[in-house]
Amino acid sequence: MEELYYVAPSNEQFNEVKEKAIEIWKTYDNSFGYADEKIGRIKEIENVKDNMMYIIAMFDSINQGKLAEKLNPSTKKAVSERLISGGHDDEYSPFID
């Protein structure tokens, strides 16, 4: 059986993470195209395997916290379960309610 970390979430959850991540990247200074590069990568990504987790891993812990605040409870839970499945210490996870 495949680890949950590598199992794609529902399309609704994936699209929510994708949308909220793009919102956060749009707040960045784009003087050198950094935000555009990140947004471009996210826009093209599809809901397969661990791509939702890839989007989350693009952020440092502070921005993961910002993302967690924007997500509905079921999506936060889906992220948290995948992080735990992947070996992440849930003690400091912003995705745990």
Legacy VTK file of the C-alpha trace (Angstrom):
# vtk DataFile Version 3.0
C-alpha trace
ASCII
DATASET POLYDATA
POINTS 97 float
0.000 0.000 0.000
1.276 3.418 -0.950
2.050 5.923 1.812
-0.633 8.573 2.167
1.987 11.284 1.528
2.114 10.155 -2.114
-1.635 9.818 -2.610
-3.354 12.699 -4.393
-6.032 14.491 -2.367
-9.475 15.335 -3.704
-9.480 17.826 -6.563
-11.285 20.290 -4.298
-8.525 20.117 -1.674
-5.766 20.285 -4.254
-7.290 23.287 -5.980
-7.769 25.058 -2.656
-4.085 24.606 -1.738
-3.060 25.709 -5.215
-5.264 28.835 -5.142
-4.201 29.889 -1.640
-0.519 29.279 -2.391
-0.756 31.520 -5.451
-2.411 34.204 -3.303
0.575 34.124 -0.963
3.147 34.207 -3.764
1.384 37.242 -5.244
2.243 39.189 -2.062
5.971 38.773 -2.736
8.182 41.413 -4.334
8.540 40.321 -7.938
11.416 42.618 -8.897
13.507 39.706 -10.114
10.661 37.457 -11.271
10.872 35.219 -8.191
7.137 35.229 -7.471
6.240 34.781 -11.144
8.525 31.748 -11.305
6.855 30.122 -8.286
3.340 30.981 -9.502
4.163 29.602 -12.947
5.265 26.297 -11.444
2.115 26.036 -9.344
-0.283 26.960 -12.154
0.995 24.128 -14.347
0.971 21.407 -11.712
-1.712 18.724 -11.783
-3.323 16.773 -8.959
-1.249 13.618 -9.075
0.717 11.803 -6.387
2.397 14.208 -3.935
2.026 17.400 -5.973
-0.041 19.069 -3.235
2.814 18.428 -0.834
5.278 19.820 -3.382
3.321 23.099 -3.400
3.425 23.223 0.402
7.154 22.426 0.472
7.821 25.517 -1.653
7.144 27.596 1.478
9.201 28.152 4.597
7.546 27.483 7.946
6.233 31.055 8.313
4.473 30.932 4.955
3.226 27.410 5.629
1.535 28.922 8.656
-0.028 31.622 6.473
-1.226 28.953 4.074
-2.665 26.831 6.888
-4.688 29.822 8.109
-6.291 30.150 4.675
-7.361 26.507 4.337
-10.640 24.989 5.434
-10.446 22.349 8.190
-10.807 19.308 5.933
-7.991 20.463 3.659
-5.756 21.249 6.646
-6.457 17.744 7.944
-5.589 16.194 4.564
-2.268 18.070 4.565
-1.540 17.139 8.177
-2.237 13.442 7.583
0.110 13.444 4.607
2.859 15.225 6.534
2.601 12.681 9.347
2.625 9.836 6.815
5.793 11.306 5.308
7.531 11.363 8.690
7.030 15.038 9.583
6.971 15.866 13.289
3.420 17.077 13.836
4.313 18.892 17.073
5.206 22.055 15.163
2.930 21.686 12.164
0.679 24.668 11.424
-1.733 22.274 9.745
-2.732 20.595 13.025
-5.819 22.122 14.679
LINES 1 98
97 0 1 2 3 4 5 6 7 8 9 10 11 12 13 14 15 16 17 18 19 20 21 22 23 24 25 26 27 28 29 30 31 32 33 34 35 36 37 38 39 40 41 42 43 44 45 46 47 48 49 50 51 52 53 54 55 56 57 58 59 60 61 62 63 64 65 66 67 68 69 70 71 72 73 74 75 76 77 78 79 80 81 82 83 84 85 86 87 88 89 90 91 92 93 94 95 96
